[in-house]
Amino acid sequence: HEARQVTLVRAVEEADTEPHILSADDRLYATRSAVELARWQSADTKEAFTPSLFLQKRAEQLLLKLGERHPALSRVTSPFAWRLWLAAALPLVALLTGVMVDRVTNPHRVDLLSAPLLLILLWNLVVYLWLLVWGVTAWVQKTPYRPWRWAWRGHTPPPGTLKLPPPLAQAMAQFAAQWWRLSAPLMQATLARAIHLSAALFALGAIGSLVLRGLFTQYRAGWESTFLNAEQVYALLDWLFAPAMALFSLPGFSLNDVQALRNTASASPDTGAQWVVLYSATLTLWVVLPRLALAAMAWGKEHRLRQHLPLDLNQPYFRQLTAGLDGAATAWVQVFPYSFALNGAHQQGLVKMAQSLWGDNAQV
């Protein structure tokens, strides 16, 4: 939230070159007030006075002034809550969908070749492969690992900008672009957490529905296929269930068992529970546990970015504002003349240019 405020004020000040939106007195008053407020807070909390704290207080002062003059700006200064609501609602919808997924089949039968359950497994394996390819590509190319970046490829001006004066609306469009670049990793971490958690709850919903319905319904296990014979079905199920049987010490099955289940009507009712347990354990091992682990990793990254969204304070705009603060670091600028001799006037011009870009304490 603090990074959002600082970025918004920066966009306004960089667009307001005349100035029309914030006068020089507004900015000077906000700077002086921010220094005092930051010092008071540092004294109360016994923490060091930092440029980031000063920038935060200054942004708060200027946004209060802007809010008084342009009430429509309040819709821009507040974060978009709908994204957080979407990230919270998506897993719940996935859980309810998972509960209903196995009801498209026979309620009294456990299909060994259940299309919904097999598609859940296949889809998650495809996603794992996709994430692995993204990770290896990012590692090879030394680029940030952002497999969900397609969701925020573009940016739009914040709502309410049409009610603002043209100079301020232009500043809001510039803010939207800057904030999208800064907050994209956070939004992608939020999306990743919501997607992985939704996938885990979707599988849990299918497992829960399958198990709970078995309390009130007697399942009969079976399978049927036009193109697969018993040997092929046995090989498929053995490969599919082998990890869960080994990890959870579940009883196995033979080719004769699979052959006997080809006709559901003649199958014993006692066989249903075994296959419910096998499918439940397999979905837990292949879908629920990996997705929860991925969701936890995404939540950890999201939590870190919410606590500290990295804002580059070495940029000229921030250097100019913090150059006069106590303990501000000197901006050292190195100039390498090429086929050109610098006289005294040139050197003075370089110093003035550096100070205009990085503050009065810039040294060449």
C-alpha positions as CSV (number, residue, x, y, z in Angstrom):
1,H,0.0,0.0,0.0
2,E,2.8,2.4,0.8
3,A,4.6,1.6,-2.4
4,R,1.4,2.2,-4.3
5,Q,1.0,5.7,-2.7
6,V,4.7,6.6,-3.5
7,T,4.3,5.4,-7.1
8,L,1.1,7.4,-7.5
9,V,2.6,10.6,-6.2
10,R,5.7,10.1,-8.4
11,A,3.4,9.7,-11.5
12,V,1.6,12.9,-10.6
13,E,4.7,15.0,-10.0
14,E,6.5,13.7,-13.2
15,A,3.4,14.5,-15.3
16,D,2.7,17.8,-13.6
17,T,5.6,19.8,-15.1
18,E,3.9,23.2,-15.3
19,P,2.7,22.7,-12.4
20,H,-1.1,22.6,-12.5
21,I,-2.0,19.8,-10.1
22,L,0.4,20.4,-7.2
23,S,2.0,23.8,-6.7
24,A,5.6,24.4,-5.6
25,D,4.2,25.4,-2.1
26,D,2.2,22.1,-1.9
27,R,5.4,20.1,-2.6
28,L,7.6,22.1,-0.2
29,Y,5.0,21.9,2.6
30,A,4.7,18.1,2.1
31,T,8.5,17.7,2.1
32,R,8.9,19.6,5.3
33,S,6.0,17.9,7.0
34,A,7.2,14.5,5.9
35,V,10.7,15.1,7.5
36,E,9.1,16.0,10.8
37,L,6.6,13.1,10.7
38,A,9.2,10.6,9.8
39,R,11.5,11.8,12.6
40,W,8.6,11.6,15.2
41,Q,7.7,8.1,14.0
42,S,11.4,7.0,14.2
43,A,11.7,8.4,17.7
44,D,8.5,6.6,18.8
45,T,9.4,3.3,17.3
46,K,13.1,3.6,18.1
47,E,13.9,2.8,14.5
48,A,16.3,4.5,12.1
49,F,15.2,7.5,10.0
50,T,15.2,6.1,6.4
51,P,14.5,7.7,3.0
52,S,11.7,5.2,2.4
53,L,9.9,6.4,5.6
54,F,10.3,10.0,4.4
55,L,8.9,9.2,1.0
56,Q,6.0,7.4,2.5
57,K,5.0,10.3,4.8
58,R,5.5,12.8,1.9
59,A,3.2,10.7,-0.4
60,E,0.5,10.6,2.4
61,Q,0.6,14.4,2.7
62,L,0.3,15.0,-1.0
63,L,-2.4,12.5,-1.5
64,L,-4.5,14.1,1.3
65,K,-4.2,17.4,-0.6
66,L,-5.1,15.8,-3.9
67,G,-8.0,14.0,-2.3
68,E,-9.5,17.2,-1.0
69,R,-9.3,18.8,-4.5
70,H,-10.3,15.7,-6.5
71,P,-12.6,13.4,-4.6
72,A,-12.7,11.0,-7.5
73,L,-9.0,10.2,-6.9
74,S,-9.9,8.2,-3.8
75,R,-10.9,5.3,-6.1
76,V,-7.4,5.2,-7.5
77,T,-5.5,5.5,-4.2
78,S,-7.2,2.4,-2.8
79,P,-6.0,-1.0,-3.9
80,F,-8.3,-3.1,-6.1
81,A,-10.1,-5.3,-3.7
82,W,-11.8,-7.4,-6.4
83,R,-8.5,-9.3,-7.1
84,L,-8.3,-10.3,-3.5
85,W,-11.9,-11.4,-3.5
86,L,-11.3,-13.4,-6.7
87,A,-8.3,-15.1,-5.2
88,A,-10.4,-16.1,-2.2
89,A,-13.5,-17.1,-4.1
90,L,-11.8,-19.2,-6.8
91,P,-10.7,-22.0,-4.4
92,L,-14.2,-22.2,-2.9
93,V,-15.8,-22.6,-6.4
94,A,-13.2,-25.2,-7.3
95,L,-14.1,-27.2,-4.1
96,L,-17.8,-27.2,-4.9
97,T,-17.0,-28.1,-8.6
98,G,-14.9,-31.0,-7.4
99,V,-17.7,-32.3,-5.2
100,M,-20.0,-32.4,-8.3
101,V,-17.5,-33.8,-10.8
102,D,-18.1,-37.5,-10.1
103,R,-21.9,-37.2,-10.2
104,V,-21.9,-37.3,-13.9
105,T,-21.3,-41.0,-13.7
106,N,-23.3,-43.9,-12.3
107,P,-23.8,-43.2,-8.6
108,H,-23.6,-46.9,-7.7
109,R,-20.5,-47.7,-9.7
110,V,-16.8,-47.1,-9.3
111,D,-15.4,-46.9,-12.9
112,L,-11.8,-48.1,-13.1
113,L,-11.5,-46.0,-16.2
114,S,-13.3,-43.0,-14.8
115,A,-12.9,-40.2,-17.3
116,P,-13.3,-37.3,-14.8
117,L,-10.7,-38.7,-12.3
118,L,-8.2,-39.7,-15.1
119,L,-8.6,-36.2,-16.6
120,I,-7.8,-34.6,-13.2
121,L,-4.6,-36.6,-13.0
122,L,-3.6,-36.0,-16.6
123,W,-4.3,-32.2,-16.4
124,N,-2.2,-31.8,-13.3
125,L,0.7,-33.8,-14.9
126,V,0.6,-31.4,-17.9
127,V,0.7,-28.4,-15.5
128,Y,3.7,-29.9,-13.6
129,L,5.5,-30.4,-16.9
130,W,4.6,-26.8,-18.0
131,L,5.9,-25.4,-14.7
132,L,9.1,-27.4,-15.1
133,V,9.7,-26.2,-18.6
134,W,9.1,-22.6,-17.5
135,G,11.5,-23.0,-14.6
136,V,14.3,-24.5,-16.7
137,T,13.8,-21.8,-19.3
138,A,14.0,-19.0,-16.7
139,W,17.1,-20.5,-15.2
140,V,18.8,-20.9,-18.6
141,Q,17.9,-17.4,-19.8
142,K,18.5,-15.8,-16.4
143,T,15.0,-14.2,-16.4
144,P,12.4,-14.0,-13.6
145,Y,10.4,-17.2,-13.2
146,R,6.8,-16.0,-13.9
147,P,4.7,-18.7,-15.5
148,W,1.5,-16.8,-14.9
149,R,2.6,-13.5,-16.4
150,W,0.0,-13.9,-19.3
151,A,-2.7,-12.9,-16.9
152,W,-1.3,-9.3,-16.5
153,R,0.2,-8.6,-20.0
154,G,-1.6,-5.3,-20.3
155,H,-2.7,-2.4,-18.1
156,T,-5.6,-0.1,-18.2
157,P,-6.1,3.3,-16.5
158,P,-7.6,3.0,-13.0
159,P,-11.4,3.4,-12.7
160,G,-12.5,7.0,-12.1
161,T,-9.9,8.7,-14.3
162,L,-12.5,9.9,-16.7
163,K,-13.8,12.2,-14.0
164,L,-10.4,13.8,-13.4
165,P,-8.9,16.9,-15.2
166,P,-6.9,16.0,-18.3
167,P,-3.5,16.5,-16.7
168,L,-4.4,14.4,-13.7
169,A,-6.0,11.7,-15.9
170,Q,-2.7,11.6,-17.9
171,A,-0.8,11.2,-14.7
172,M,-3.1,8.3,-13.7
173,A,-2.5,6.5,-17.0
174,Q,1.3,6.9,-16.3
175,F,0.7,5.6,-12.8
176,A,-1.1,2.5,-14.1
177,A,1.8,1.6,-16.3
178,Q,4.4,2.1,-13.5
179,W,2.3,0.3,-10.9
180,W,1.7,-2.7,-13.3
181,R,5.4,-3.1,-13.8
182,L,6.1,-2.9,-10.0
183,S,3.2,-5.0,-8.8
184,A,3.2,-7.6,-11.5
185,P,5.3,-10.1,-9.4
186,L,2.9,-9.7,-6.5
187,M,-0.2,-10.2,-8.6
188,Q,1.4,-13.3,-10.3
189,A,2.2,-14.7,-6.9
190,T,-1.4,-14.2,-5.8
191,L,-2.7,-15.8,-9.0
192,A,-0.3,-18.8,-8.6
193,R,-1.4,-19.3,-5.0
194,A,-5.1,-19.2,-6.0
195,I,-4.7,-21.5,-8.9
196,H,-2.7,-24.1,-7.0
197,L,-5.0,-24.0,-4.0
198,S,-8.0,-24.3,-6.3
199,A,-6.5,-27.4,-8.0
200,A,-5.9,-29.0,-4.6
201,L,-9.4,-28.3,-3.4
202,F,-10.9,-29.4,-6.7
203,A,-9.3,-32.8,-6.2
204,L,-10.2,-32.9,-2.5
205,G,-13.9,-32.2,-3.4
206,A,-13.9,-35.1,-5.8
207,I,-12.3,-37.4,-3.2
208,G,-14.7,-36.2,-0.5
209,S,-17.7,-36.7,-2.7
210,L,-16.6,-40.2,-3.7
211,V,-15.9,-41.3,-0.1
212,L,-18.9,-39.7,1.6
213,R,-21.3,-41.1,-1.0
214,G,-19.9,-44.5,-0.3
215,L,-21.2,-44.2,3.2
216,F,-24.8,-44.3,1.9
217,T,-24.3,-46.2,-1.4
218,Q,-22.9,-49.6,-2.1
219,Y,-20.4,-49.3,-5.0
220,R,-19.7,-52.0,-7.5
221,A,-16.4,-51.7,-9.3
222,G,-16.0,-52.3,-13.0
223,W,-14.8,-51.1,-16.4
224,E,-15.6,-51.2,-20.0
225,S,-13.8,-50.2,-23.2
226,T,-14.2,-50.8,-26.9
227,F,-10.5,-50.6,-27.8
228,L,-8.6,-51.7,-24.6
229,N,-8.3,-55.3,-23.4
230,A,-7.7,-56.5,-19.8
231,E,-3.9,-56.6,-20.2
232,Q,-3.8,-53.0,-21.3
233,V,-6.1,-51.8,-18.6
234,Y,-4.1,-53.7,-16.0
235,A,-0.9,-52.1,-17.2
236,L,-2.4,-48.6,-17.1
237,L,-3.9,-49.0,-13.6
238,D,-0.7,-50.7,-12.3
239,W,1.4,-47.7,-13.5
240,L,-1.2,-45.3,-12.2
241,F,-1.7,-46.7,-8.7
242,A,1.8,-48.1,-8.0
243,P,3.2,-44.9,-6.2
244,A,0.2,-44.7,-3.9
245,M,0.2,-48.4,-3.2
246,A,3.9,-48.3,-2.3
247,L,3.8,-45.1,-0.2
248,F,0.6,-45.9,1.7
249,S,1.0,-49.7,1.8
250,L,-2.3,-50.4,0.0
251,P,-3.3,-53.9,-1.2
252,G,-2.6,-54.4,-4.9
253,F,-4.5,-56.2,-7.6
254,S,-3.8,-58.8,-10.3
255,L,-4.6,-59.2,-14.0
256,N,-7.3,-61.7,-13.0
257,D,-8.9,-59.1,-10.7
258,V,-9.1,-56.6,-13.6
259,Q,-10.4,-59.3,-16.0
260,A,-13.1,-60.2,-13.5
261,L,-14.3,-56.6,-13.2
262,R,-15.0,-56.1,-16.9
263,N,-18.6,-57.0,-16.3
264,T,-19.9,-54.8,-13.5
265,A,-23.1,-56.7,-13.0
266,S,-21.3,-59.8,-12.0
267,A,-18.7,-58.1,-9.8
268,S,-18.8,-58.5,-6.0
269,P,-20.0,-55.5,-4.1
270,D,-17.0,-55.9,-1.8
271,T,-14.6,-54.7,-4.5
272,G,-15.9,-51.1,-4.6
273,A,-14.1,-49.9,-1.4
274,Q,-10.7,-51.0,-2.7
275,W,-10.9,-48.9,-5.8
276,V,-12.3,-45.9,-4.0
277,V,-9.3,-46.0,-1.6
278,L,-6.9,-46.4,-4.6
279,Y,-8.3,-43.5,-6.5
280,S,-8.4,-41.3,-3.3
281,A,-4.8,-42.1,-2.4
282,T,-3.6,-41.5,-6.0
283,L,-5.4,-38.2,-6.2
284,T,-3.9,-37.2,-2.9
285,L,-0.4,-38.1,-3.9
286,W,-0.4,-36.8,-7.4
287,V,-2.6,-33.7,-7.0
288,V,-3.5,-32.6,-3.5
289,L,0.0,-32.7,-1.9
290,P,2.0,-31.2,-4.8
291,R,-0.6,-28.5,-5.3
292,L,-0.7,-27.6,-1.6
293,A,3.2,-27.4,-1.6
294,L,3.1,-25.1,-4.7
295,A,0.4,-23.0,-3.1
296,A,2.5,-22.7,0.1
297,M,5.5,-21.6,-2.0
298,A,3.4,-19.0,-3.8
299,W,1.9,-17.8,-0.6
300,G,5.4,-17.3,0.9
301,K,6.5,-15.2,-2.1
302,E,3.2,-13.3,-1.9
303,H,3.7,-12.6,1.8
304,R,7.2,-11.3,1.3
305,L,6.2,-9.0,-1.5
306,R,3.3,-7.6,0.5
307,Q,5.6,-6.8,3.4
308,H,8.3,-5.3,1.1
309,L,7.5,-4.5,-2.5
310,P,11.0,-3.6,-4.0
311,L,11.0,0.0,-5.1
312,D,14.2,1.3,-6.7
313,L,15.1,4.4,-4.6
314,N,18.2,5.0,-6.8
315,Q,16.1,6.4,-9.6
316,P,16.6,10.1,-10.2
317,Y,13.1,11.1,-8.9
318,F,13.8,9.6,-5.5
319,R,17.4,10.8,-5.4
320,Q,16.3,14.4,-5.9
321,L,13.8,14.1,-3.0
322,T,16.1,12.4,-0.6
323,A,19.4,14.2,-1.5
324,G,18.9,16.8,1.3
325,L,18.1,14.3,4.1
326,D,20.5,13.6,6.9
327,G,22.7,10.7,6.1
328,A,21.6,10.6,2.4
329,A,24.1,8.6,0.3
330,T,26.1,10.6,-2.2
331,A,25.3,9.8,-5.8
332,W,28.7,9.3,-7.5
333,V,28.5,9.8,-11.3
334,Q,31.4,8.6,-13.4
335,V,31.8,10.3,-16.8
336,F,34.1,8.8,-19.5
337,P,34.9,11.4,-22.2
338,Y,35.6,9.8,-25.6
339,S,37.7,11.8,-28.1
340,F,36.8,15.0,-26.3
341,A,38.6,17.2,-23.8
342,L,36.6,18.7,-20.9
343,N,37.4,22.2,-19.8
344,G,36.2,23.9,-16.6
345,A,32.9,25.0,-18.1
346,H,32.1,21.5,-19.3
347,Q,32.9,20.1,-15.9
348,Q,30.6,22.6,-14.2
349,G,27.9,21.8,-16.6
350,L,28.2,18.1,-15.9
351,V,28.0,18.7,-12.2
352,K,24.8,20.8,-12.6
353,M,23.3,18.1,-14.8
354,A,24.1,15.4,-12.3
355,Q,22.6,17.4,-9.5
356,S,19.5,18.1,-11.5
357,L,19.1,14.3,-12.0
358,W,20.3,12.8,-8.7
359,G,20.1,15.7,-6.2
360,D,22.3,18.4,-4.8
361,N,24.7,15.9,-3.2
362,A,25.6,14.3,-6.5
363,Q,29.3,14.2,-7.2
364,V,31.0,13.8,-10.6
